[in-house]
Amino acid sequence: MAAAGLPALAGLLWIGAVPWTTYSVCGTSVPASLPDTVRIGLYEEFPSSDRLDKLRQVDFPVSLAVAAPSRAQFLQLRDTIRRDDPQVRDVLFWPLLTLDEGYYPGAWSDATAVRRAAREADGVPVLWDLELPRSPARPSLRDWWANRTFLDAWFRQRTEPTHVWRSMTAMGLDSALLRASALQFDPLRYRRVSMHLDLYATGGGLPDPVLRRVLRCGVERYGDRFIPSLGVLNDGQAAADVFVPTATLQRYLRAARQAGVGEVWLFGANGLTGDVIRTLHATLPVET
């Protein structure tokens, strides 16, 4: 990885990171109507059998993105999930690279690995994670432009559902800076792309006015291809303050409903509990 890319990337992100003001020109409309039901999706980054067992608590249809380092491993997981968990309607391939390659197949990771992941994702629904490389890998300025060009062409030719997960929420929905840095590929440019926007929360989360503005901006721009990504659900494996409290999750779900959101995803399946299931039923008109 090219360490020389770090100062340039840091400067680029600093210029655009004016928290939340990028949503000031949208989000003021009121939905003419609300969706009859809200679809629910779940992420599972470490799909071991004990974590996937949590799916058995779900009593409504869900989509599920499972992380895997290869197509073969994904297909094996998909077949097992389809057999054991009929409530899972769609299973998406969430391809991940090795740590040295950058882990996430975004534009700042190793170009050869990004292309390999794309080949393996051909023909199946996919969750494509645009995050910056995870340590010890560093963002690669050398590979950034080639990856940006490649991913643009790949997203354009996709015929299967393509869910793009992105962070840097404070930088807006589709700013020129996000597009230039390839941290965003706007769904309006790609007929099969939906956007998952990182709204993970701990503690009290975002203030209501900011949260509602962001959610409504997303629906105004992308309609049912805007998917807020909420969580992280408490799986009991860390201190409680790194997770989203139930009250905060319910407030986020209620705000999503009021904004006219048609689909919400939660991180992750391993954090499902009876309390979470009851909260979803109490707050959203989930499908039956």
Residue frames as qw, qx, qy, qz and C-alpha x, y, z in Angstrom:
[[0.000, 0.887, 0.462, 0.000, 0.00, 0.00, 0.00],
 [0.419, 0.497, -0.007, 0.760, 1.19, 3.51, -0.75],
 [0.387, -0.558, -0.458, 0.574, 1.79, 5.47, 2.46],
 [0.163, -0.040, 0.164, 0.972, 2.14, 8.63, 0.36],
 [0.218, -0.477, -0.617, -0.587, -1.61, 8.54, -0.17],
 [0.384, -0.546, -0.661, 0.343, -2.38, 9.14, 3.50],
 [0.142, -0.378, -0.170, 0.899, -1.70, 12.91, 3.73],
 [0.171, -0.049, -0.485, -0.856, -3.64, 13.55, 0.53],
 [0.396, -0.433, -0.774, -0.240, -6.60, 11.49, 1.72],
 [0.333, -0.497, -0.560, 0.573, -6.58, 13.07, 5.17],
 [0.031, -0.245, 0.051, 0.968, -6.65, 16.54, 3.63],
 [0.263, -0.194, -0.659, -0.677, -9.44, 15.58, 1.26],
 [0.415, -0.512, -0.752, 0.000, -11.65, 14.29, 4.06],
 [0.273, -0.422, -0.388, 0.772, -10.89, 17.24, 6.34],
 [0.065, 0.026, -0.268, -0.961, -12.02, 19.72, 3.68],
 [0.433, -0.267, -0.604, -0.613, -15.39, 17.98, 3.35],
 [0.446, -0.348, -0.788, 0.241, -16.06, 17.09, 6.96],
 [0.186, -0.219, 0.181, -0.941, -18.27, 20.02, 7.95],
 [0.061, 0.168, 0.953, -0.244, -20.60, 18.05, 10.22],
 [0.193, 0.533, 0.801, -0.190, -24.17, 17.70, 8.96],
 [0.169, 0.605, 0.041, -0.777, -24.45, 21.09, 7.25],
 [0.035, 0.149, -0.765, -0.626, -24.53, 19.30, 3.90],
 [0.012, -0.441, -0.894, -0.073, -28.13, 18.32, 4.66],
 [0.028, 0.444, 0.334, -0.831, -29.33, 21.91, 5.08],
 [0.305, 0.274, -0.348, -0.843, -30.82, 22.15, 1.57],
 [0.524, -0.086, -0.747, -0.399, -33.02, 19.05, 1.76],
 [0.313, -0.158, -0.874, 0.337, -35.21, 17.06, 4.10],
 [0.191, 0.092, 0.343, -0.915, -37.99, 19.58, 4.73],
 [0.530, -0.073, -0.502, -0.679, -40.77, 17.83, 2.79],
 [0.583, -0.111, 0.621, -0.512, -43.49, 15.73, 4.38],
 [0.111, -0.004, 0.948, 0.298, -44.19, 12.24, 2.93],
 [0.516, -0.045, -0.293, -0.804, -47.43, 12.16, 0.95],
 [0.918, -0.218, -0.104, -0.314, -47.91, 8.62, 2.27],
 [0.337, -0.586, 0.731, -0.090, -45.93, 6.00, 4.15],
 [0.405, 0.216, -0.853, -0.247, -45.02, 2.51, 2.87],
 [0.814, -0.313, -0.225, -0.434, -47.52, -0.15, 3.92],
 [0.918, -0.357, -0.010, 0.175, -44.66, -2.25, 5.31],
 [0.012, 0.874, -0.485, -0.013, -40.96, -1.75, 6.06],
 [0.910, 0.211, -0.337, 0.116, -38.46, -4.39, 4.93],
 [0.552, -0.757, 0.350, -0.008, -35.81, -5.47, 7.44],
 [0.784, 0.454, -0.379, 0.188, -32.25, -6.52, 6.65],
 [0.716, -0.662, 0.207, 0.082, -29.41, -7.80, 8.79],
 [0.422, 0.714, -0.550, 0.101, -25.62, -7.88, 8.49],
 [0.886, -0.425, 0.181, 0.047, -23.44, -10.73, 9.73],
 [0.245, 0.835, -0.493, -0.017, -19.71, -10.13, 9.44],
 [0.020, -0.407, 0.901, -0.145, -18.62, -13.32, 11.22],
 [0.770, -0.040, -0.176, -0.611, -21.23, -15.92, 10.21],
 [0.072, 0.203, -0.955, 0.206, -20.44, -18.76, 12.59],
 [0.386, -0.354, -0.809, -0.266, -23.20, -21.22, 13.39],
 [0.285, -0.484, -0.645, 0.519, -23.78, -19.86, 16.92],
 [0.038, 0.316, 0.024, -0.948, -24.22, -16.33, 15.58],
 [0.322, -0.044, -0.608, -0.724, -26.52, -17.43, 12.76],
 [0.241, -0.353, -0.894, 0.135, -28.60, -19.37, 15.27],
 [0.042, 0.357, 0.376, -0.854, -29.95, -15.99, 16.45],
 [0.270, 0.034, -0.486, -0.831, -31.94, -15.81, 13.20],
 [0.263, -0.301, -0.911, -0.102, -34.36, -18.39, 14.55],
 [0.032, -0.461, -0.558, 0.689, -35.95, -15.69, 16.73],
 [0.167, 0.221, -0.254, -0.927, -37.10, -13.76, 13.66],
 [0.366, 0.406, 0.819, -0.177, -40.80, -14.19, 12.84],
 [0.451, 0.812, 0.144, -0.343, -40.98, -12.02, 9.71],
 [0.820, 0.445, 0.116, 0.341, -39.15, -12.01, 6.35],
 [0.294, -0.851, 0.241, 0.363, -35.63, -10.56, 6.41],
 [0.704, 0.639, -0.255, 0.177, -32.72, -10.05, 4.04],
 [0.739, -0.599, 0.214, 0.222, -29.26, -11.06, 5.23],
 [0.488, 0.771, -0.392, 0.116, -25.77, -10.04, 4.10],
 [0.886, -0.408, 0.152, 0.159, -23.12, -12.57, 5.11],
 [0.064, 0.852, -0.497, -0.151, -19.42, -11.78, 4.91],
 [0.945, -0.002, 0.289, 0.153, -17.15, -14.29, 3.18],
 [0.251, -0.659, 0.473, 0.528, -13.63, -14.19, 1.70],
 [0.041, -0.166, 0.817, 0.550, -14.64, -16.16, -1.41],
 [0.612, 0.034, -0.306, -0.729, -17.61, -17.04, -3.58],
 [0.582, -0.020, -0.812, -0.050, -17.33, -20.73, -2.68],
 [0.180, -0.137, -0.739, 0.634, -17.59, -20.00, 1.04],
 [0.359, 0.106, 0.119, -0.920, -20.52, -17.64, 0.46],
 [0.632, 0.020, -0.540, -0.555, -22.45, -20.23, -1.56],
 [0.466, -0.096, -0.850, 0.225, -21.94, -22.81, 1.15],
 [0.016, 0.172, 0.538, -0.825, -23.23, -20.36, 3.78],
 [0.451, 0.088, -0.176, -0.870, -26.15, -19.36, 1.57],
 [0.600, -0.061, -0.732, -0.318, -27.26, -22.95, 1.08],
 [0.332, -0.170, -0.799, 0.472, -27.10, -23.62, 4.83],
 [0.153, 0.175, 0.314, -0.920, -29.09, -20.49, 5.65],
 [0.531, 0.041, -0.400, -0.746, -31.74, -21.27, 3.05],
 [0.561, -0.115, -0.817, -0.066, -32.14, -24.75, 4.50],
 [0.377, -0.262, -0.712, 0.531, -32.21, -23.78, 8.18],
 [0.020, -0.454, -0.331, 0.827, -33.80, -20.31, 8.15],
 [0.261, 0.514, 0.705, 0.414, -36.75, -20.03, 5.75],
 [0.050, -0.904, -0.332, 0.266, -37.58, -16.56, 7.13],
 [0.262, -0.561, 0.361, 0.697, -34.44, -15.26, 5.34],
 [0.644, 0.674, 0.282, -0.226, -35.79, -14.16, 1.99],
 [0.594, 0.760, -0.195, 0.178, -32.60, -12.88, 0.35],
 [0.767, -0.482, 0.150, 0.395, -28.98, -13.77, 1.09],
 [0.373, 0.912, -0.160, 0.056, -26.39, -11.25, -0.11],
 [0.845, 0.061, -0.120, 0.518, -22.67, -11.89, -0.64],
 [0.198, -0.973, 0.122, 0.011, -20.60, -9.44, 1.44],
 [0.857, 0.288, -0.185, 0.385, -17.09, -9.95, 0.02],
 [0.391, -0.891, 0.215, 0.082, -14.13, -9.11, 2.24],
 [0.612, 0.627, -0.433, 0.213, -10.44, -9.00, 1.36],
 [0.760, -0.200, -0.396, 0.475, -7.48, -10.04, 3.49],
 [0.346, -0.858, -0.138, 0.354, -6.23, -7.49, 6.02],
 [0.468, -0.334, 0.365, 0.732, -3.10, -6.85, 3.96],
 [0.241, 0.380, 0.628, 0.635, -5.27, -6.13, 0.91],
 [0.127, -0.225, 0.008, -0.966, -7.38, -3.59, 2.81],
 [0.166, 0.230, 0.854, -0.436, -10.23, -5.81, 4.10],
 [0.436, 0.650, 0.417, -0.462, -12.96, -3.69, 2.45],
 [0.573, 0.244, 0.567, 0.539, -13.15, -3.80, -1.37],
 [0.134, 0.925, 0.213, -0.285, -13.39, -0.02, -1.73],
 [0.577, 0.794, -0.049, 0.187, -11.42, 2.22, -4.04],
 [0.072, -0.857, 0.471, -0.198, -8.52, 2.69, -1.61],
 [0.812, -0.311, 0.493, -0.021, -7.71, -1.02, -1.26],
 [0.346, -0.331, 0.751, 0.455, -5.50, -3.31, -3.35],
 [0.518, 0.403, -0.254, -0.710, -6.68, -3.15, -6.98],
 [0.353, 0.174, -0.892, -0.223, -6.03, -6.80, -7.79],
 [0.007, 0.190, 0.895, -0.404, -8.04, -7.89, -4.76],
 [0.396, 0.388, 0.243, -0.796, -10.93, -5.54, -5.62],
 [0.524, 0.336, -0.525, -0.580, -11.18, -7.06, -9.10],
 [0.234, 0.045, -0.970, 0.048, -11.05, -10.57, -7.69],
 [0.188, 0.288, 0.711, -0.614, -13.92, -9.80, -5.32],
 [0.481, 0.410, -0.054, -0.773, -15.95, -8.30, -8.17],
 [0.431, 0.227, -0.789, -0.375, -15.46, -11.40, -10.34],
 [0.143, -0.098, -0.953, 0.248, -16.57, -13.63, -7.50],
 [0.249, 0.372, 0.517, -0.729, -19.66, -11.46, -6.90],
 [0.324, 0.166, -0.513, -0.778, -20.87, -11.66, -10.51],
 [0.486, -0.154, -0.758, -0.407, -24.33, -13.16, -10.78],
 [0.447, -0.464, -0.720, 0.257, -25.30, -12.95, -7.10],
 [0.218, -0.918, -0.168, -0.285, -26.82, -10.17, -4.95],
 [0.650, 0.121, -0.332, 0.673, -24.05, -8.28, -3.20],
 [0.324, -0.934, -0.110, 0.105, -23.31, -5.91, -0.33],
 [0.668, 0.426, -0.100, 0.601, -20.30, -3.83, -1.39],
 [0.511, -0.771, -0.196, 0.327, -18.46, -2.12, 1.47],
 [0.459, 0.761, -0.004, 0.458, -16.79, 1.17, 0.47],
 [0.532, -0.837, 0.054, 0.115, -15.03, 1.82, 3.77],
 [0.213, 0.820, -0.525, 0.086, -11.37, 2.84, 3.90],
 [0.721, 0.185, -0.653, 0.142, -8.86, 0.01, 4.41],
 [0.748, -0.653, -0.020, -0.117, -8.63, -1.48, 7.87],
 [0.104, -0.763, 0.629, -0.106, -5.29, -1.44, 9.71],
 [0.495, -0.547, 0.236, 0.633, -2.58, -2.63, 9.08],
 [0.479, 0.447, 0.491, 0.574, -3.31, -1.79, 5.44],
 [0.081, -0.521, -0.091, 0.845, -3.11, 1.85, 4.43],
 [0.544, 0.739, 0.271, -0.290, -5.13, 3.73, 1.80],
 [0.618, -0.050, 0.512, 0.594, -3.44, 3.27, -1.55],
 [0.240, 0.741, -0.057, -0.624, -3.21, 6.38, -3.70],
 [0.070, -0.330, 0.801, 0.494, -1.59, 4.18, -6.34],
 [0.075, 0.242, 0.949, 0.187, -4.73, 2.06, -6.75],
 [0.205, 0.486, 0.490, -0.694, -7.41, 4.67, -6.07],
 [0.380, 0.462, -0.233, -0.766, -8.02, 5.95, -9.60],
 [0.285, 0.135, -0.881, -0.353, -7.96, 2.51, -11.24],
 [0.013, -0.293, -0.907, 0.301, -10.39, 1.19, -8.61],
 [0.271, 0.482, 0.281, -0.784, -12.67, 4.20, -8.99],
 [0.400, 0.371, -0.494, -0.677, -12.85, 3.68, -12.76],
 [0.231, 0.025, -0.964, -0.126, -13.30, -0.08, -12.45],
 [0.078, 0.343, 0.807, -0.475, -16.05, 0.11, -9.83],
 [0.364, 0.440, 0.028, -0.820, -17.96, 2.72, -11.83],
 [0.453, 0.258, -0.669, -0.529, -18.02, 0.39, -14.85],
 [0.186, -0.057, -0.974, 0.117, -18.80, -2.67, -12.73],
 [0.214, 0.367, 0.607, -0.672, -21.74, -1.04, -10.96],
 [0.426, 0.389, -0.206, -0.791, -23.13, 0.09, -14.32],
 [0.496, 0.193, -0.745, -0.403, -23.22, -3.42, -15.75],
 [0.128, -0.017, 0.901, -0.415, -24.62, -5.15, -12.67],
 [0.489, -0.231, -0.556, -0.631, -27.94, -6.94, -13.17],
 [0.568, -0.402, -0.696, 0.178, -28.28, -8.40, -9.65],
 [0.351, -0.912, -0.157, -0.144, -29.22, -6.27, -6.61],
 [0.609, 0.267, -0.292, 0.688, -26.19, -4.27, -5.52],
 [0.437, -0.872, -0.218, -0.024, -26.20, -2.74, -2.05],
 [0.502, 0.478, -0.282, 0.663, -23.42, -0.22, -1.44],
 [0.578, -0.718, -0.316, 0.224, -22.50, 0.48, 2.19],
 [0.420, 0.540, -0.126, 0.719, -20.87, 3.81, 2.90],
 [0.476, -0.575, -0.408, 0.526, -19.73, 5.81, 5.90],
 [0.245, -0.030, 0.064, 0.967, -18.65, 9.49, 6.20],
 [0.016, 0.701, 0.711, 0.060, -22.30, 10.39, 6.79],
 [0.171, -0.756, -0.186, 0.604, -21.44, 13.94, 7.87],
 [0.192, -0.296, 0.476, 0.806, -20.20, 14.64, 4.33],
 [0.520, 0.354, -0.042, -0.776, -23.69, 14.41, 2.87],
 [0.848, 0.242, 0.422, -0.213, -25.46, 12.11, 0.46],
 [0.782, 0.385, 0.334, 0.357, -23.64, 12.74, -2.81],
 [0.083, -0.917, 0.146, 0.363, -21.18, 15.60, -2.60],
 [0.627, 0.717, -0.304, 0.027, -18.58, 16.16, -5.31],
 [0.114, -0.668, 0.700, -0.226, -15.92, 15.37, -2.72],
 [0.741, -0.117, 0.619, -0.234, -17.45, 11.98, -1.92],
 [0.852, 0.501, 0.124, -0.084, -17.68, 11.09, -5.61],
 [0.384, 0.801, -0.448, 0.101, -14.13, 12.26, -6.35],
 [0.228, -0.545, 0.765, -0.255, -12.72, 10.23, -3.46],
 [0.592, 0.041, -0.748, -0.297, -14.82, 7.20, -4.54],
 [0.059, 0.012, 0.817, -0.574, -16.36, 6.92, -1.09],
 [0.506, 0.433, 0.483, -0.568, -19.76, 7.15, -2.77],
 [0.036, 0.047, 0.769, 0.637, -21.27, 5.80, -5.99],
 [0.397, 0.142, 0.234, -0.876, -24.61, 7.52, -6.37],
 [0.446, 0.253, 0.854, -0.085, -27.56, 5.12, -6.88],
 [0.474, 0.723, 0.193, -0.465, -29.13, 7.53, -9.38],
 [0.238, 0.672, -0.581, -0.392, -26.29, 6.69, -11.77],
 [0.118, 0.204, -0.968, -0.084, -26.68, 2.92, -11.48],
 [0.627, -0.192, -0.340, -0.674, -29.97, 1.13, -12.03],
 [0.806, -0.225, -0.546, -0.032, -29.31, -1.77, -9.61],
 [0.414, 0.150, -0.537, 0.719, -27.55, 0.11, -6.78],
 [0.470, -0.800, -0.301, -0.217, -29.08, 0.92, -3.38],
 [0.258, 0.559, -0.453, 0.645, -27.24, 2.90, -0.71],
 [0.684, -0.547, -0.450, 0.175, -26.81, 1.85, 2.92],
 [0.097, 0.754, -0.214, 0.613, -25.97, 4.96, 4.94],
 [0.546, -0.074, -0.664, 0.506, -24.06, 4.44, 8.19],
 [0.347, -0.647, 0.016, -0.679, -26.20, 5.73, 11.05],
 [0.686, -0.190, -0.637, 0.296, -24.75, 3.49, 13.76],
 [0.274, -0.751, 0.092, -0.594, -25.37, 4.94, 17.23],
 [0.521, -0.164, -0.696, 0.466, -24.21, 4.59, 20.80],
 [0.075, -0.246, -0.440, 0.861, -25.68, 6.35, 23.80],
 [0.341, 0.602, 0.419, -0.588, -28.39, 8.80, 22.83],
 [0.548, 0.386, 0.584, 0.457, -27.31, 8.94, 19.17],
 [0.176, 0.260, 0.251, 0.916, -28.01, 11.94, 16.95],
 [0.223, 0.295, 0.402, -0.838, -30.41, 14.68, 18.05],
 [0.484, 0.505, 0.702, -0.137, -33.88, 14.22, 16.59],
 [0.371, 0.834, 0.024, -0.407, -33.79, 17.24, 14.24],
 [0.037, 0.620, -0.696, -0.360, -30.52, 16.10, 12.65],
 [0.357, -0.001, 0.933, 0.045, -31.59, 12.46, 12.44],
 [0.494, 0.608, 0.570, -0.247, -34.92, 13.28, 10.83],
 [0.294, 0.822, -0.216, -0.437, -33.32, 15.67, 8.36],
 [0.086, -0.452, 0.835, 0.302, -30.75, 13.08, 7.22],
 [0.396, 0.205, 0.894, -0.040, -33.39, 10.35, 6.85],
 [0.463, 0.731, 0.386, -0.321, -35.81, 12.54, 4.93],
 [0.153, 0.748, -0.457, -0.457, -33.01, 13.82, 2.66],
 [0.221, -0.229, 0.920, 0.228, -32.19, 10.21, 1.79],
 [0.423, 0.459, 0.773, -0.112, -35.80, 9.34, 0.94],
 [0.330, 0.820, 0.071, -0.463, -36.26, 12.54, -1.08],
 [0.120, 0.674, -0.598, -0.416, -33.22, 11.75, -3.22],
 [0.106, 0.282, -0.932, -0.200, -33.28, 7.96, -3.54],
 [0.764, -0.117, -0.217, -0.596, -36.76, 6.76, -2.60],
 [0.941, -0.272, 0.106, -0.172, -36.80, 3.05, -1.77],
 [0.825, 0.327, -0.272, 0.372, -33.11, 2.74, -2.69],
 [0.012, -0.639, 0.454, -0.621, -32.14, 4.66, 0.45],
 [0.826, -0.315, -0.467, -0.001, -31.49, 2.25, 3.34],
 [0.232, -0.787, 0.405, -0.404, -30.45, 3.52, 6.77],
 [0.731, 0.101, -0.635, 0.230, -27.99, 1.23, 8.50],
 [0.469, -0.705, 0.161, -0.507, -28.68, 1.11, 12.25],
 [0.896, -0.218, -0.330, 0.202, -27.12, -0.55, 15.28],
 [0.433, 0.239, -0.868, -0.042, -24.88, -1.89, 16.71],
 [0.796, -0.402, -0.217, -0.396, -27.09, -4.46, 18.49],
 [0.328, -0.622, 0.636, -0.318, -25.84, -5.74, 21.83],
 [0.836, 0.113, -0.521, -0.128, -24.58, -9.33, 21.59],
 [0.778, -0.622, 0.058, -0.073, -23.17, -9.32, 25.12],
 [0.889, 0.117, -0.048, 0.440, -19.58, -9.61, 23.93],
 [0.389, 0.314, -0.148, 0.853, -18.37, -6.12, 24.97],
 [0.060, -0.289, -0.477, 0.828, -19.17, -3.23, 27.28],
 [0.243, 0.681, 0.682, -0.107, -22.75, -2.03, 26.92],
 [0.045, 0.816, 0.049, -0.575, -21.69, 1.52, 25.98],
 [0.122, -0.317, 0.663, 0.667, -20.40, 0.40, 22.55],
 [0.107, 0.370, 0.884, 0.264, -23.89, -0.73, 21.52],
 [0.250, -0.325, -0.231, -0.883, -27.11, 1.10, 20.68],
 [0.225, 0.096, 0.746, -0.619, -29.52, 1.16, 23.65],
 [0.161, 0.458, 0.864, 0.134, -33.01, -0.15, 22.97],
 [0.087, 0.809, 0.380, -0.441, -34.55, 3.28, 23.54],
 [0.015, -0.617, 0.383, 0.687, -32.19, 4.87, 21.00],
 [0.145, 0.027, 0.884, 0.443, -32.83, 2.12, 18.47],
 [0.156, 0.635, 0.751, -0.091, -36.57, 2.62, 18.85],
 [0.059, 0.804, 0.086, -0.586, -36.20, 6.38, 18.35],
 [0.064, -0.407, 0.642, 0.647, -34.17, 5.81, 15.17],
 [0.146, 0.266, 0.917, 0.257, -36.73, 3.32, 13.87],
 [0.130, 0.755, 0.556, -0.324, -39.57, 5.71, 14.62],
 [0.027, 0.718, -0.197, -0.667, -37.75, 8.54, 12.80],
 [0.117, -0.152, 0.818, 0.542, -37.14, 6.28, 9.80],
 [0.165, 0.516, 0.840, 0.030, -40.82, 5.43, 9.66],
 [0.086, 0.826, 0.307, -0.465, -41.86, 9.09, 9.86],
 [0.050, -0.591, 0.443, 0.672, -39.41, 9.94, 7.05],
 [0.787, 0.449, -0.035, -0.422, -41.03, 7.38, 4.73],
 [0.008, -0.513, 0.848, 0.132, -38.15, 4.89, 4.73],
 [0.867, 0.105, -0.198, -0.444, -39.14, 1.58, 3.12],
 [0.919, 0.056, -0.344, 0.183, -36.22, -0.58, 4.25],
 [0.309, -0.825, 0.405, -0.245, -33.99, -0.63, 7.35],
 [0.825, 0.170, -0.502, 0.196, -30.93, -2.80, 8.06],
 [0.588, -0.761, 0.204, -0.184, -29.46, -3.64, 11.45],
 [0.535, 0.466, -0.648, 0.278, -25.96, -4.64, 12.52],
 [0.362, 0.280, -0.789, -0.409, -25.93, -7.45, 13.17],
 [0.773, -0.170, -0.500, -0.353, -27.70, -10.79, 13.28],
 [0.563, 0.007, -0.702, 0.435, -25.56, -11.85, 16.26],
 [0.010, -0.056, 0.443, -0.895, -27.20, -9.12, 18.37],
 [0.519, -0.319, -0.462, -0.644, -30.78, -10.24, 17.83],
 [0.000, -0.053, -0.829, 0.556, -32.74, -10.68, 21.04],
 [0.036, -0.609, -0.792, -0.030, -36.39, -10.97, 21.95],
 [0.102, -0.719, -0.247, 0.642, -36.24, -7.30, 22.98],
 [0.045, -0.328, 0.470, 0.818, -35.04, -6.26, 19.52],
 [0.026, -0.287, -0.863, -0.414, -37.75, -8.32, 17.81],
 [0.091, -0.711, -0.649, 0.256, -40.43, -6.78, 20.05],
 [0.109, -0.614, 0.017, 0.782, -39.06, -3.29, 19.35],
 [0.025, -0.078, 0.666, 0.741, -39.27, -3.84, 15.61],
 [0.090, -0.494, -0.842, -0.196, -42.85, -5.08, 15.86],
 [0.157, -0.729, -0.492, 0.449, -43.85, -2.20, 18.13],
 [0.119, -0.629, 0.115, 0.760, -42.27, 0.51, 15.95],
 [0.165, 0.345, -0.598, -0.705, -42.53, -0.59, 12.32],
 [0.845, 0.235, 0.181, -0.445, -45.15, -2.32, 10.18],
 [0.184, -0.421, 0.847, 0.267, -42.86, -5.26, 9.43],
 [0.594, 0.168, -0.571, -0.541, -43.86, -7.73, 6.75],
 [0.676, -0.175, 0.616, -0.364, -45.66, -10.95, 7.65]]
